[in-house]
């Protein structure tokens, strides 16, 4: 269930509390920053509403143009929650990187680089496996090649992907080789 967090906006909380049964989200009131930070660590789908911007936190809706029609307010909340849901389904976080599946880009801080569809699939497959994956398995699962097919497609793609990470993010440890195959290095890196 989606959570609506009312932050330091007591009046709005009481209004929404009165119509709580007609709403499709859980409503919480929080009045201090530490409690807010703790709360957002525990919930996935949330929207924070306040009458002014207090913190640099995602999913924040500021309502400073009051009075506001309650139906317009509910519509604003629902639209914002839909946008949050869409964004969460189109992004994947790995270490301190964010893959945007829609734009096919991976970013870290202010740097980003375009990826091919196969590069994205390779990263996701390696990340979800959370163990070294050999070339034959990558050929079968990502490229749909037979294991006995003689090709260097996987090695070439991984090499190019590593070059992108090195040139863009100065990270030569994102995808590492081990005896058993390739894997995403989830250890803290020095970059």
C-alpha positions in Angstrom: 0.0 0.0 0.0 1.2 3.5 -0.8 2.0 5.7 2.2 1.2 9.4 2.5 3.4 11.1 5.0 2.2 14.5 6.2 5.3 16.3 7.4 4.9 19.3 9.8 1.5 20.1 8.3 -1.0 19.3 11.1 -4.0 20.9 9.5 -3.7 18.8 6.3 -3.3 15.7 8.4 -6.5 16.2 10.3 -8.4 17.0 7.1 -7.2 13.8 5.4 -7.7 11.8 8.5 -11.4 12.6 8.4 -11.8 11.2 4.9 -9.3 8.4 5.4 -11.8 5.6 4.6 -12.2 7.1 1.1 -8.5 7.2 0.3 -6.3 4.5 -1.2 -3.2 5.2 0.9 -2.0 5.0 4.5 -1.7 8.4 6.1 1.0 9.2 8.7 1.9 12.4 10.5 5.5 13.1 11.3 6.8 16.3 12.8 10.6 15.8 13.1 13.3 15.1 10.5 14.8 12.0 12.3 11.4 10.3 12.4 10.9 11.1 8.8 14.2 9.6 7.7 13.5 6.5 9.7 10.0 6.2 8.2 11.2 6.5 4.6 13.7 3.7 5.2 10.9 1.4 6.1 8.4 2.1 3.3 8.8 1.8 -0.5 5.9 3.7 -2.0 5.6 7.0 -0.2 4.8 10.6 -0.8 5.7 13.3 1.6 3.4 16.3 1.8 4.2 19.5 3.6 3.5 23.3 3.3 7.1 24.0 2.5 10.2 22.2 1.4 12.2 21.2 4.5 14.6 18.6 3.2 16.2 17.4 0.0 14.3 14.1 -0.1 12.7 12.5 -3.2 8.9 12.2 -3.4 8.1 15.5 -1.8 5.0 17.5 -2.6 4.8 21.1 -1.4 1.3 22.5 -0.9 1.7 26.2 -0.5 -1.1 27.4 -2.7 -3.9 27.1 -0.2 -6.8 27.0 0.1 -7.1 24.0 -2.2 -10.2 22.1 -3.3 -10.1 18.6 -1.7 -10.8 16.9 -5.0 -8.0 18.8 -6.6 -5.7 17.8 -3.7 -6.6 14.1 -4.1 -6.0 14.3 -7.8 -2.6 16.0 -7.2 -1.6 13.3 -4.7 -2.7 10.4 -7.1 -0.8 11.9 -10.0 2.3 12.3 -8.0 2.0 8.7 -6.6 1.6 7.4 -10.2 4.7 9.3 -11.3 6.6 7.9 -8.3 5.5 4.3 -9.1 6.4 4.7 -12.8 9.8 6.1 -11.9 10.5 3.2 -9.4 9.6 0.7 -12.0 11.9 2.2 -14.6 15.0 2.6 -12.4 17.4 0.1 -10.9 19.9 1.0 -8.3 23.2 -1.0 -8.2 25.8 0.3 -5.7 25.9 4.0 -6.3 24.7 3.7 -9.9 21.2 4.2 -11.3 20.1 2.5 -14.5 17.2 4.2 -16.2 15.6 1.5 -18.2 13.5 3.9 -20.3 16.4 6.1 -21.5 18.9 3.2 -21.4 21.4 5.2 -19.4 23.4 4.5 -16.3 24.4 7.3 -14.1 26.4 8.1 -10.9 26.4 11.6 -9.4 26.4 13.9 -12.4 28.0 11.5 -15.0 26.0 9.3 -17.2 26.5 7.1 -20.2 24.2 5.4 -22.8 23.9 1.7 -22.8 22.8 -0.8 -25.4 19.9 -3.1 -24.6 22.3 -6.1 -24.3 24.6 -4.1 -22.0 21.6 -3.4 -19.7 20.5 -7.1 -19.8 24.1 -8.2 -19.0 24.3 -5.9 -16.0 20.9 -6.9 -14.7 21.6 -10.6 -15.2 25.0 -10.4 -13.4 23.5 -8.2 -10.6 20.5 -10.6 -10.0 22.7 -13.7 -10.1 25.0 -12.2 -7.3 27.7 -14.7 -8.2 30.1 -15.3 -11.0 28.4 -16.2 -14.3 30.3 -18.1 -17.0 30.4 -17.1 -20.6 28.3 -20.0 -21.8 25.5 -19.1 -19.4 25.6 -15.4 -20.5 25.5 -16.5 -24.1 22.4 -18.6 -23.4 20.5 -16.2 -21.2 21.4 -12.8 -22.6 22.2 -13.5 -26.3 20.2 -16.7 -26.7 23.2 -18.5 -28.3 23.9 -22.2 -27.9 26.7 -22.9 -25.4 28.7 -24.8 -28.1 28.6 -21.9 -30.5 32.1 -20.5 -31.1 31.7 -16.7 -30.5 33.5 -14.0 -28.5 30.3 -11.8 -28.3 30.2 -11.9 -24.5 33.8 -11.1 -24.0 33.6 -8.2 -26.5 30.5 -6.7 -24.9 31.9 -7.0 -21.4 35.2 -5.5 -22.5 33.3 -2.5 -24.1 31.1 -2.2 -21.0 34.2 -2.1 -18.8 35.7 0.6 -21.0 32.5 2.7 -20.7 32.7 2.5 -16.9 36.4 3.3 -16.8 36.1 6.3 -19.2 32.9 7.7 -17.8 33.1 6.9 -14.1 36.7 6.0 -13.6 35.6 2.7 -12.3 37.5 -0.4 -13.4 36.0 -2.7 -10.8 32.2 -2.6 -11.6 32.3 -5.9 -13.6 35.1 -8.2 -12.5 36.4 -11.5 -13.8 36.8 -14.5 -11.6 37.7 -18.0 -12.3 34.0 -19.0 -12.6 33.1 -16.0 -14.8 32.0 -12.4 -14.6 30.2 -10.7 -11.8 29.1 -7.3 -10.6 31.5 -6.2 -7.8 29.2 -5.2 -5.0 32.0 -4.3 -2.6 32.6 -0.7 -1.7 34.9 0.7 -4.3 37.4 3.6 -4.0 35.6 5.6 -6.7 
